[in-house]
């Protein structure tokens, strides 16, 4: 398999807040930028890594992006998943201004207090509402087919696909052993059924 597209390497990394890094992470500190630097040093060719991600994104969001903008002639795509990605189906409810701002803040100091002080305090005082099991099941039934649609779209465009599972902190025990969430087991079964390469980061925590 060749990763080159002409005189450069093109890779897509698709996911949620994990590859996105959030507003507080400098562009140079993103995992995709660090990987790009290492690959350019080892391969000695220009490397382009498309970071296609946003907080709370799941397979339906990623599929919609690829359908709208294409695969950018990438040779390799890594779809980064975690335990919430089969349950987090996008809705058309109003955006949460703390995670998805819809207007420019008046001042930087006001943004600091409103978003990172008062909002965090409000979250602690507000009880979290559990999602009914029926809606979790409905979301799962939708997210798995859309994950398959993502892999089909990428492979149709001559892009090799890898699924990468990123465990959450509660899936890693103090002694370093793993306790995978049921989502990981579902993704593993999905990958085996459709002959899709699956990598997981549990092995790196042992």
C-alpha positions in Angstrom: 0.0 0.0 0.0 1.3 3.5 -0.8 0.4 6.5 1.2 1.6 9.0 -1.4 -0.6 11.2 -3.5 1.8 12.6 -5.9 4.6 14.2 -3.9 2.8 14.2 -0.5 1.0 12.0 2.0 -2.7 12.7 2.8 -4.3 11.4 5.9 -7.7 12.1 7.4 -8.4 11.9 11.1 -12.1 12.0 12.0 -13.6 12.3 15.5 -14.9 14.4 18.3 -13.3 16.5 21.0 -10.4 14.1 21.4 -8.6 15.0 18.1 -10.2 18.5 18.1 -8.5 19.4 21.3 -10.9 22.2 22.2 -10.4 26.0 22.3 -7.7 25.8 25.0 -5.3 23.7 22.9 -2.9 25.5 20.7 -2.9 24.3 17.0 0.8 23.2 17.4 -0.1 20.9 20.3 -2.9 18.9 18.6 -2.1 15.2 18.2 -2.6 15.5 14.4 0.1 18.2 14.2 2.5 16.2 16.3 1.9 13.1 14.1 2.4 15.2 11.0 5.8 16.4 12.2 6.9 12.9 13.1 5.8 11.5 9.7 7.4 14.2 7.7 10.7 13.5 9.6 10.5 9.7 8.9 9.0 9.7 5.4 10.9 12.8 4.2 7.9 14.0 2.1 5.3 16.7 2.8 2.4 15.3 5.0 -1.1 16.7 5.1 -3.4 15.6 7.9 -7.0 16.7 7.7 -8.3 17.0 11.3 -12.1 16.6 10.7 -13.5 16.9 14.2 -15.7 18.9 16.7 -16.8 18.5 20.2 -19.7 15.9 20.6 -19.4 14.8 17.0 -20.4 11.2 16.2 -20.7 9.1 13.0 -23.8 11.0 11.7 -21.9 14.3 11.9 -18.8 12.8 10.3 -20.8 11.2 7.5 -22.5 14.5 6.8 -19.2 16.3 6.6 -17.7 13.8 4.1 -20.8 13.8 2.0 -20.6 17.6 1.8 -16.8 18.1 1.3 -15.5 14.8 0.1 -12.3 12.9 1.1 -9.7 15.3 -0.2 -8.0 12.5 -2.1 -6.7 11.0 1.2 -5.0 7.6 1.1 -5.6 6.8 4.7 -8.4 7.7 7.1 -8.5 7.1 10.9 -12.0 7.2 12.5 -11.4 7.9 16.2 -14.2 6.5 18.4 -15.0 6.4 22.1 -17.7 5.0 24.4 -20.2 7.7 23.7 -20.1 7.6 19.9 -22.8 5.1 19.3 -25.2 6.9 21.7 -24.6 10.5 20.7 -27.0 11.1 17.8 -27.2 14.8 16.7 -30.5 16.6 17.2 -31.8 20.0 16.1 -32.2 21.3 19.6 -30.6 24.7 20.5 -26.8 24.7 20.8 -25.2 24.8 24.2 -23.4 28.2 24.2 -20.8 26.8 26.6 -19.6 24.1 24.2 -20.8 25.6 20.8 -20.7 29.4 21.1 -23.1 31.1 18.6 -21.9 34.7 19.0 -18.7 36.6 19.5 -18.0 37.3 23.3 -17.9 41.0 24.2 -14.6 40.7 26.1 -12.0 38.0 26.7 -12.4 38.5 30.5 -16.2 38.1 30.2 -15.7 34.9 28.2 -13.4 33.6 30.9 -15.9 34.0 33.7 -19.1 33.2 31.8 -17.8 30.0 30.0 -15.1 28.6 32.3 -16.1 29.7 35.8 -19.9 30.3 36.0 -20.7 27.6 33.5 -18.7 25.0 35.4 -20.3 26.0 38.7 -23.7 25.7 37.2 -22.9 22.2 35.9 -22.0 21.1 39.4 -25.2 22.5 40.9 -27.5 21.0 38.2 -28.3 17.3 38.4 -27.5 15.4 35.2 -30.5 13.9 33.5 -30.0 10.3 32.4 -30.9 9.5 28.8 -33.9 7.0 28.6 -32.7 3.5 27.5 -35.1 3.6 24.5 -33.4 6.7 23.0 -30.0 5.2 23.6 -31.0 2.1 21.6 -32.5 4.2 18.9 -29.3 6.2 18.6 -27.2 3.1 18.5 -29.3 1.6 15.7 -28.7 4.8 13.7 -25.0 5.4 14.5 -23.7 1.9 13.5 -25.2 2.0 10.0 -23.8 5.6 9.5 -20.4 4.3 10.7 -20.6 1.7 8.0 -21.6 4.4 5.4 -18.5 6.3 6.4 -16.2 3.4 5.8 -18.0 2.6 2.5 -17.7 6.2 1.3 -14.0 6.3 2.1 -13.1 2.9 0.6 -15.1 3.8 -2.5 -12.8 6.8 -2.9 -9.7 4.6 -2.6 -9.0 5.5 1.0 -7.9 2.8 3.5 -9.9 3.0 6.7 -8.8 2.3 10.3 -11.1 2.5 13.3 -9.3 3.7 16.4 -10.9 3.2 19.8 -9.9 5.8 22.5 -10.8 4.6 26.0 -12.2 7.0 28.6 -10.5 7.3 32.0 -13.2 5.1 33.7 -12.3 2.2 31.3 -8.8 2.1 32.7 -8.2 0.7 36.2 -5.6 2.1 38.7 -3.4 -1.0 38.1 -3.4 -0.3 34.4 -5.8 -3.1 33.5 -8.7 -2.3 31.2 -12.5 -2.5 31.7 -13.9 -1.8 28.2 -17.3 -0.2 27.9 -20.0 -2.2 26.0 -19.5 0.3 23.1 -16.0 -1.0 22.5 -17.4 -4.6 22.4 -20.0 -3.5 19.8 -17.4 -1.6 17.7 -15.1 -4.7 17.8 -17.9 -6.9 16.7 -18.9 -4.4 14.0 -15.3 -4.2 12.7 -14.9 -8.0 12.6 -18.3 -8.4 10.8 -17.3 -5.9 8.1 -13.6 -6.7 7.9 -12.5 -3.3 9.0 -9.2 -2.8 10.7 -9.6 -1.8 14.4 -6.9 -0.4 16.6 -7.4 0.3 20.3 -5.5 2.3 22.8 -6.1 -0.2 25.7 -2.9 -2.0 24.6 -0.9 1.2 25.3 -2.3 1.6 28.9 -1.2 -1.9 30.1 
